[in-house]
Amino acid sequence: MRTIAICHLRGRVAPRCDFTEEFLIVTFSNEGSIIEKKVLIAATLKPSELAKRLSDQYVEVLICGGVKEDWQEILRKNNIQVIHNVIGDVEKVFIRYIEDKLRPGNTIF
């Protein structure tokens, strides 16, 4: 079982992590089937608070658009890998991640 978070804005990966109001948290089996989806509202959270909340949800990877280096460092210190500069539909990005084909800078159509 694994858990990831995706910066979310109207069904797409949000363009900026630091302005994201919602994070979609997805827990899935080793085979890739979704076990649980939930939304974390994070509009007022500071980077350290966000990292703590994601860590409390057992998030291992954060997928996002743009993200400042200091945010990345805080997330890494909380054992959360960051895949950044991703553009695309959340569902398609998730599939690409499950297939182990998602890389920083990917645009998913």
Legacy VTK file of the C-alpha trace (Angstrom):
# vtk DataFile Version 3.0
C-alpha trace
ASCII
DATASET POLYDATA
POINTS 109 float
0.000 0.000 0.000
1.268 3.499 -0.895
-0.024 7.033 -0.437
0.625 10.076 -2.599
-0.651 13.650 -2.615
-1.381 15.769 -5.670
-1.746 19.559 -5.608
-5.248 19.857 -7.004
-7.183 22.620 -8.788
-10.391 21.809 -10.666
-9.303 18.342 -11.777
-5.811 19.352 -12.803
-2.438 19.570 -11.076
-2.344 23.040 -9.537
0.245 25.342 -11.135
1.801 26.471 -7.819
2.200 24.404 -4.669
2.414 27.425 -2.379
-0.991 28.738 -3.548
-2.768 25.377 -3.624
-5.878 25.223 -1.484
-6.485 21.482 -1.876
-4.338 18.383 -1.929
-5.822 15.156 -3.217
-4.500 12.279 -1.117
-4.690 8.879 -2.796
-3.928 5.569 -1.106
-3.552 2.643 -3.475
-2.546 -0.995 -3.456
0.737 -2.321 -4.829
-1.218 -3.373 -7.917
-2.405 0.221 -8.459
-6.052 -0.022 -7.442
-7.312 2.911 -5.419
-8.139 2.125 -1.813
-9.030 5.627 -0.649
-9.205 9.209 -1.921
-9.580 12.236 0.296
-8.999 15.962 0.130
-6.785 17.922 2.505
-7.752 21.604 2.672
-4.515 23.524 3.077
-5.284 27.127 2.142
-3.843 28.605 5.336
-1.096 26.096 6.144
2.551 27.082 6.336
5.038 24.718 4.624
6.031 23.027 7.897
2.363 22.528 8.858
1.577 21.105 5.429
4.532 18.712 5.608
3.377 17.539 9.043
-0.203 16.987 7.862
0.960 15.076 4.774
3.334 13.012 6.889
0.506 12.259 9.341
-1.437 10.861 6.354
1.559 8.638 5.430
2.136 10.506 2.164
5.360 9.342 0.517
5.250 11.461 -2.658
3.883 14.907 -3.484
3.100 15.643 -7.134
2.800 19.327 -7.943
3.337 22.118 -10.412
5.800 24.800 -9.388
7.228 24.641 -5.878
9.798 26.795 -4.128
13.095 25.223 -3.104
12.476 25.919 0.603
9.148 24.048 0.387
10.911 21.109 -1.287
13.501 21.036 1.478
10.847 21.016 4.226
8.984 18.194 2.471
12.204 16.178 2.002
13.024 16.580 5.694
9.647 14.947 6.362
10.548 12.031 4.050
8.210 13.187 1.288
9.582 12.915 -2.252
8.582 15.790 -4.560
7.797 15.348 -8.258
7.450 18.946 -9.446
6.728 20.948 -12.602
4.028 18.462 -13.576
1.133 19.687 -15.723
-2.014 17.753 -16.526
-5.260 16.096 -15.559
-5.049 14.595 -12.057
-6.404 11.184 -13.091
-3.982 10.875 -16.024
-1.069 12.027 -13.866
-1.989 9.392 -11.277
-2.013 6.685 -13.957
1.381 7.824 -15.225
2.702 7.668 -11.653
1.324 4.138 -11.136
3.040 3.067 -14.375
6.316 4.501 -12.962
6.542 6.881 -15.929
6.007 10.220 -14.173
9.059 12.492 -14.032
9.611 16.120 -12.994
8.682 18.446 -15.829
6.162 16.085 -17.464
3.145 17.494 -19.282
0.368 14.897 -19.432
-2.326 15.234 -22.101
LINES 1 110
109 0 1 2 3 4 5 6 7 8 9 10 11 12 13 14 15 16 17 18 19 20 21 22 23 24 25 26 27 28 29 30 31 32 33 34 35 36 37 38 39 40 41 42 43 44 45 46 47 48 49 50 51 52 53 54 55 56 57 58 59 60 61 62 63 64 65 66 67 68 69 70 71 72 73 74 75 76 77 78 79 80 81 82 83 84 85 86 87 88 89 90 91 92 93 94 95 96 97 98 99 100 101 102 103 104 105 106 107 108
